Amino acid sequence: GRYVLDAVAKCPTPPASVRLQDYSELNVGLGTRLIAERHLPTSVTFRQADAFDAGMLAALKPAPDLAIVSGLYELFADNALISRSLSGLASAMQPGALIIYTNQPWHPQLEMIARSLTSHRGGQAWVMRRRTQGEMDQLVKAAGFEKIDQRIDQWGIFTVSVARRV
């Protein structure tokens, strides 16, 4: 969330509303502190929430014009969870609204990471789910978005894509 907060802090006219969320109470506390340190308006909030709760996402008010899902879907193997999250966001968003999402189609250190780090899921091994870019884009399309752009790093490890709500 710090990159979003840094971008908001640089805006000559701040957005009407910015909502960041994380499942972790610790991360929400740290994010709230960053908001205060940057002297951002009260319309910028950080809340504890479940990114896979489609009903909660569908009920977001105000409806997001831009949703950013960065570094999350790679951590979960179950496509049904990803679809639920994307569908919830799509239900909340008006046509033309944008989603920015990340993917890791490949990573040279996946096995080392899985064997040496513990995850956010109760100390389980940190096993990331590699999805081809096509697979990730199909999940996004099935939720009601149309991909309009993508960037990929020089090694083909990380992608950032933008899609529009149709």
N, C-alpha and C positions, 0 to 999 in steps of 0.2 A: 503494500500500500504506500510505501514512502515515495515511490516514483510518481504515483498519482497525486499525492499531497504536494510534492515539489512542483509538479506541473500546475496545480491549482493555485499555489502560492505565487506563481509567476504571471497568472492571468491578470490583465489590467481590469477586467470586469469578471468577478468570480461567477461560476455557474450558479444557477438558482438553487441547485441541490446536488450534493455529492454524498453518496452512501457507500461506505466500505464495509465489508463484513468478513468474519472469520469464525471458525468453529471454536477456536481457543480463547478462553477468557484472558490468558496471558497476552496473546497477540492483540486482542481488542484493547486491553489496558495500555500496551505500548503504542498502539496506533492513536488512541485518544490523547496520549501525551504528545505525540508528534503533531497532532492538530493544534494543541495548545501552544507548543513551542513555535509554530509557524504563524500564530495569531490569525488563524483562519476563522471565517464567520461561523455562526452557530448552524448554518445550513449544511455544514460539512460534518458528517457523523461517522462513527465506527461502531458497528453493532455485532453482537454475537449471534450467529445464525448458521443454519445447516444449508449448504449449497446444493444439497440433493433433495430438499423439501420443495417439490414442485408447487404445492398449494401456497406456501409462503412466498415463493418467487412470483407466482402469478398474481398475487395480491399486492405487489410492491406499489407504493404510492409516494411520490408521483411516479408515473411510469418512466422507466429509464429510456433516455435517448441514446445512451451508450452504456454497454455492459462490457466489462473486462474480466475474463476468466484466464488467469495466468498461472501456470505451474500447478494446476489442480488436477485436471483430468488425467494427466500422465501418472498420477499416483494411485489410480484405481483401475483394476482390471475389468470390472463389470460394465459392459456397454449399456446395460439397462439403467445404471446410476447416471451415466453421462447423458443418456437420452432424457431421463427424468429432469435433470437440471436444465438442459437446453430447452425442453418443452415448457418448463415453468417460466423461464426467461422470455421465451417467444410469446407466451400467453400474456405477459405483462407489457410487452413492447408493441408500439404502434408500427404500422408499415413505414419503412424508411429508416427506422432506428438501427443502430449498428451494434455488432458484437465483435470484440477483439478476443481471439482465443489462441492459445499456444499448443504446440505439439512437439514431441521428441520422437521422430520416426526411427532414430538410431542414436546410440550412445556407446562409445568405445569402453566405458568403464562401468557398464550396468552390473556386471557380475561382482566387481570389486565393491561397488556401492552396496549391493544387496548383502554381501558377506560381512561388511564392516560397520554399517550404520543401522541404527534402529529407526523405525518410522514413527509417525504420529499416531499409529494404530496400536496402542498398547504394547509397545516395545517389539512388535513383530519386525522381521527383516524388511529393509527398505527396498522392496521389489517394485520397480516402475513398470508400467505397461507401455510397451512400444506399440504404436499404431501407425500403419502407413498413413501418409497424408490423405490418400484417397479414402481410407476408412474413417478418419476423423471428419473429413469434409462431408461424407455421406451422413454421418450422425447430425451434423449441423444442418444439412439440407433437409433431412427428414423432420427436423423440428420446425421448419418454416423459414429458413434463412437462405439467402443466395450469396455465395462467396464472390467477393469483388476484388480482392488483392491478397498477396502473400509475400512475405520476406523469409529468407532462409540464410543462415550463417554459412560461411565459406566451407565448413566441414560437413554440412548436411545434417547437423545434430538438432538444432533448434529452429522451429518455424513460428512465425507470428502471422496470423491471418485475420482478415476483416470480412465480415459478411453483413448483408443488409436484410432486415426483416421484410418479407414479402407479404 
